[in-house]
Amino acid sequence: MHESGRYPLDVDAPQRVVAVPASDLEFVGYVGEVAASFAEAGALEERLRARYPRARVRANELSGRDAVLYAYRDGRWEPGRSS
């Protein structure tokens, strides 16, 4: 994590953003639409919160893994929840 508490991304690296829940096609589409415009997870989260106030964006912090961001519509993953 960066000193600012946000996760900077390597702009030259391929960026993958996973929207949760995947069953909310409107959210998935919006995440895909806006994700390409932001090189920093905190800025993406801020943009998503304009439409989805509880949205959170978190980076995969496992070393040796590709940079993946997870965009949670409701702030976190909830097992068994379909929408």
Secondary structure, 3 states (H helix, E strand, C coil): CCCCCCCECCCCCCCEEEEECCCCHHHHHHHHHHHCCCCEHHHHHHHHHCCCCCCEEEECCCCCCCCEEEEECCCCCCCCCCC
